[in-house]
Amino acid sequence: QEAREVFDRLPNRNVVTWGAMITGYALHGDGLSALDLFQKMQEEGIEPGKATFLSILKACGSIGAIEQGRLIHDQVIQAGLELDVLVGTTLVDMYAKCGDLEQARKLFESLPNQDVVSWGAMIAGYALHGHGLLALELFQKMQLGGIEPNGAI
């Protein structure tokens, strides 16, 4: 609340200050406020950067806002960031958490480099939505591909 009051009083806000507020909301589980602020940022003509995309996609996944997530995905494509491993993995995670496992898997398969985090996002998505067998199969495929599980998987 206090951070938002300071933010609202700033005379000149840029992508960094907008992104910091959006990230704060996303990290504290307030996805709706993050989405609201993201929209206001764009209405003021501020283009999101990579860090802002990461945070707003996390917010979409946390509240199941798949329609907003799809619109933001379009913006990610326009920004040329879809194949960035971090952004791509965050897209996989967002779609998986929102229940669009087909789109999550399509994006996962298109990632140029699949790391343990991207594997974990896809596996968790399957597990979250009751596809335990697919999660186990993917886990095995990950290991066969030489990726070792970490503490999160």
Number of C-alpha atoms within 10 A of each C-alpha: 6 7 10 12 9 9 16 11 9 11 6 8 15 15 16 14 13 21 25 17 20 26 23 18 21 25 16 10 15 17 26 17 16 27 22 11 18 22 13 13 19 13 10 10 11 16 14 21 14 14 16 20 23 21 26 29 28 24 27 28 25 19 16 18 19 20 11 15 22 16 10 17 21 13 16 22 11 10 13 10 17 21 16 15 18 18 21 25 27 24 30 31 31 32 28 27 26 22 18 15 20 12 15 26 19 11 19 22 13 13 19 11 14 17 16 16 18 22 23 23 25 27 24 21 27 23 16 15 15 11 14 15 11 15 21 14 11 17 21 12 13 19 12 10 9 8 15 12 15 9 4 9 13
